Amino acid sequence: MTDTMPQHFDVIVVGAGLSGIDAGYHLQGYCSNKSYVILESRDAIGGTWDLFRYPGIRSDSDMYTFGYSFRPWQTDASIADGESIRTYVRDTAKAYGIDRKIRFGHRVKRASWSSADALWTIEAESGPEREPVRLTCNFLFSCTGYYDYAAGYEPQFAGADKFHGRIVHPQHWPADLDYAGKRVVVIGSGATAVTIIPAMAETAAQVTMLQRSPSYIVSRPSKDAVALWLRRYLPTKVAYAIARWRNALYGLYLYNRCRTKPELVKRFIIGQARLQLGAGFDVKTHFTPRYNPWDQRMCLAPDGDFFRAIKAGKADIVTDEIDTFTETGIRLRSGRELPADIIVTATGLKMQMLGGIDMVVDGRPIKFAETMNFRGAMLSDVPNAAHVFGYTNASWTLKADLICAYVCRLINFMDRRGYVQCTPRQRDPSIAPEPMVDFSSGYIQRSIGQFPHQGSKKPWKLYQNYVMDTLSLRFGPVNDPALEFSRRGESRQAA
Ligand SMILES: Cc1cc2nc3c(=O)[nH]c(=O)nc-3n(C[C@H](O)[C@H](O)[C@H](O)COP(=O)(O)OP(=O)(O)OC[C@H]3O[C@@H](n4cnc5c(N)ncnc54)[C@H](O)[C@@H]3O)c2cc1C
């Protein structure tokens, strides 16, 4: 297609990760009269689960809630490895013919809305030559995840250029990295470090977790006995639906318990760590976080693998700060030297809203920080556009499924009433802006200022609650007073 003749679709989905495939499924099933395409900047389906290839990569959610509502997770493991998740997402795309709707190698750079035409113009770059591509659509659905694919967060460590070994970031794991028999230092205490350490400890000479401060690490069986039992006696779909609801509700209960009784939960989690590591281990220094449970995302150790690696002496923890990298490892503030052949910087992600797409509405560039999240799915003053941003305290997919279903309801509602434009408007002065995510984690704090806000009240409040969101997004009225609809010819300029 040339610049003068952009190709048109009713809906353009951006991103072919877990959420983009979810969007494809819903659009095909519930808006079957609509044309859609998925633009994906990479050359593969799976997003996160294709990009991250570090040792041990796995979910930390159970797959009964992390799997799609419409496609039962049938593998025995409830905490699944990256490859199984990638295969599951790809197989889902194939099973429903969604893979045929994907245009790979299309990076969306800019999306411009015209109220006069009630149309989005999407500008993308295609292939290695970055050829410009233009498309138009009535509705834009961003399924771009929440972080920058180009690079992870890597703080500048003094002396890093002096280090003679290899420095590796988990977001770009080198396929040729041989760590057998090597001394490895993993910088970080988040989910990635907790995943990588037991996996590398299987063959490395020694793996040391170097953390500035501890995180909560919870052990949980990698198989869900109740879900497996249900599957044995009930039809697959029924068993899956029950396991999904059970786990979603149980997760909600645990989260609420953490918020209402933080001291009790804190004592329990730290007590569990002590139980697994034995009385002699300095749990106070290495496993006692400075924050309350769920002020940051919890780390999971399936079947206690992280604790077992420490107990076996294959992994250890150092809680200290880095003074400088040296030729042979890391010197700490305490003066201690950590020798290393490989340093893994599990220092986190760089958050990014809507895949770095520049959004423009009627010639006005959108600053996400000035927008407010409507039902966690749309942005104030941005017409005909939705985005998936999953739960921070539960499986991403639970929310992705709900948002995809909601977008389909909205599109169908507009169709029935002859509307061509729908824009969330926040005009209630009693609603105060609040951060979209209230985690104290470094990666959130570093970038939350560039993200949209949530509001202090419905429909702008993010409750992080699957039951409330099910009622609101699945069953609540589409015709919300905060949504401004208009028909062709009466399209209004965005405020
Ligand atoms: C290591 C790791 C483990 C995780 N584990 C869990 C877990 O256990 N449970 C959980 O709930 N969540 C987890 N998450 C969060 C996870 O990202 C989501 O659960 C889920 O995979 C997000 O799916 P998504 O499709 O929304 O986004 P992504 O998986 O990030 O996919 C986004 C897709 O959009 C594409 N894209 C982005 N920008 C553009 C653009 N401008 N143009 C075109 N294409 C674009 C990307 O290439 C990518 O394919 C984890 C995240 C990480 C990094």
The ligand as an SDF file (V2000), in Angstrom:
LIG
                    3D

 53 58  0  0  0  0  0  0  0  0999 V2000
    9.6640  -12.0450   32.8100 C   0  0  0  0  0  0  0  0  0  0  0  0
    8.2330  -11.7230   33.0140 C   0  0  0  0  0  0  0  0  0  0  0  0
    7.4000  -12.6190   33.6760 C   0  0  0  0  0  0  0  0  0  0  0  0
    6.0540  -12.3030   33.8740 C   0  0  0  0  0  0  0  0  0  0  0  0
    5.2610  -13.1960   34.5420 N   0  0  0  0  0  0  0  0  0  0  0  0
    3.9710  -12.8900   34.7420 C   0  0  0  0  0  0  0  0  0  0  0  0
    3.1050  -13.7890   35.4370 C   0  0  0  0  0  0  0  0  0  0  0  0
    3.4910  -14.8570   35.8770 O   0  0  0  0  0  0  0  0  0  0  0  0
    1.8280  -13.4060   35.6120 N   0  0  0  0  0  0  0  0  0  0  0  0
    1.3450  -12.2320   35.1600 C   0  0  0  0  0  0  0  0  0  0  0  0
    0.1750  -11.9600   35.3390 O   0  0  0  0  0  0  0  0  0  0  0  0
    2.1280  -11.3870   34.4840 N   0  0  0  0  0  0  0  0  0  0  0  0
    3.4080  -11.6680   34.2600 C   0  0  0  0  0  0  0  0  0  0  0  0
    4.2090  -10.7900   33.5800 N   0  0  0  0  0  0  0  0  0  0  0  0
    3.6310   -9.6050   32.9650 C   0  0  0  0  0  0  0  0  0  0  0  0
    3.4350   -9.9750   31.4720 C   0  0  0  0  0  0  0  0  0  0  0  0
    4.0750   -9.0930   30.6560 O   0  0  0  0  0  0  0  0  0  0  0  0
    1.9840  -10.1480   31.1560 C   0  0  0  0  0  0  0  0  0  0  0  0
    1.4130  -11.0800   31.9790 O   0  0  0  0  0  0  0  0  0  0  0  0
    1.6600  -10.5870   29.7280 C   0  0  0  0  0  0  0  0  0  0  0  0
    2.5820  -11.4470   29.1450 O   0  0  0  0  0  0  0  0  0  0  0  0
    1.4930   -9.3540   28.9470 C   0  0  0  0  0  0  0  0  0  0  0  0
    0.9870   -9.6970   27.7040 O   0  0  0  0  0  0  0  0  0  0  0  0
    0.6980   -8.5590   26.6540 P   0  0  0  0  0  0  0  0  0  0  0  0
    0.3410   -9.2490   25.4000 O   0  0  0  0  0  0  0  0  0  0  0  0
   -0.2610   -7.5950   27.2190 O   0  0  0  0  0  0  0  0  0  0  0  0
    2.0900   -7.7900   26.5420 O   0  0  0  0  0  0  0  0  0  0  0  0
    3.4650   -8.3210   25.9940 P   0  0  0  0  0  0  0  0  0  0  0  0
    3.6910   -9.7320   26.3350 O   0  0  0  0  0  0  0  0  0  0  0  0
    4.4790   -7.3400   26.4720 O   0  0  0  0  0  0  0  0  0  0  0  0
    3.3110   -8.2290   24.4190 O   0  0  0  0  0  0  0  0  0  0  0  0
    3.2330   -6.9830   23.7860 C   0  0  0  0  0  0  0  0  0  0  0  0
    3.4650   -7.1680   22.3050 C   0  0  0  0  0  0  0  0  0  0  0  0
    3.2750   -5.9080   21.6730 O   0  0  0  0  0  0  0  0  0  0  0  0
    4.3200   -5.6780   20.7600 C   0  0  0  0  0  0  0  0  0  0  0  0
    4.5000   -4.2360   20.6310 N   0  0  0  0  0  0  0  0  0  0  0  0
    4.8420   -3.3490   21.6010 C   0  0  0  0  0  0  0  0  0  0  0  0
    4.8960   -2.0940   21.1160 N   0  0  0  0  0  0  0  0  0  0  0  0
    4.5790   -2.1830   19.8040 C   0  0  0  0  0  0  0  0  0  0  0  0
    4.4710   -1.2060   18.7500 C   0  0  0  0  0  0  0  0  0  0  0  0
    4.6910    0.0890   18.9580 N   0  0  0  0  0  0  0  0  0  0  0  0
    4.1370   -1.6450   17.5120 N   0  0  0  0  0  0  0  0  0  0  0  0
    3.8960   -2.9520   17.2750 C   0  0  0  0  0  0  0  0  0  0  0  0
    3.9990   -3.9130   18.2250 N   0  0  0  0  0  0  0  0  0  0  0  0
    4.3240   -3.5250   19.4850 C   0  0  0  0  0  0  0  0  0  0  0  0
    5.5180   -6.3640   21.3820 C   0  0  0  0  0  0  0  0  0  0  0  0
    6.4980   -6.6680   20.4170 O   0  0  0  0  0  0  0  0  0  0  0  0
    4.8700   -7.6120   21.9850 C   0  0  0  0  0  0  0  0  0  0  0  0
    4.8370   -8.6770   21.0880 O   0  0  0  0  0  0  0  0  0  0  0  0
    5.5480  -11.0800   33.3910 C   0  0  0  0  0  0  0  0  0  0  0  0
    6.3920  -10.1760   32.7460 C   0  0  0  0  0  0  0  0  0  0  0  0
    7.7210  -10.4820   32.5700 C   0  0  0  0  0  0  0  0  0  0  0  0
    8.6110   -9.4990   31.8720 C   0  0  0  0  0  0  0  0  0  0  0  0
  1  2  1  0
  2  3  1  0
  2 52  2  0
  3  4  2  0
  4  5  1  0
  4 50  1  0
  5  6  2  0
  6  7  1  0
  6 13  1  0
  7  8  2  0
  7  9  1  0
  9 10  1  0
 10 11  2  0
 10 12  1  0
 12 13  2  0
 13 14  1  0
 14 15  1  0
 14 50  1  0
 15 16  1  0
 16 17  1  0
 16 18  1  0
 18 19  1  0
 18 20  1  0
 20 21  1  0
 20 22  1  0
 22 23  1  0
 23 24  1  0
 24 25  2  0
 24 26  1  0
 24 27  1  0
 27 28  1  0
 28 29  2  0
 28 30  1  0
 28 31  1  0
 31 32  1  0
 32 33  1  0
 33 34  1  0
 33 48  1  0
 34 35  1  0
 35 36  1  0
 35 46  1  0
 36 37  1  0
 36 45  1  0
 37 38  2  0
 38 39  1  0
 39 40  1  0
 39 45  2  0
 40 41  1  0
 40 42  2  0
 42 43  1  0
 43 44  2  0
 44 45  1  0
 46 47  1  0
 46 48  1  0
 48 49  1  0
 50 51  2  0
 51 52  1  0
 52 53  1  0
M  END
$$$$
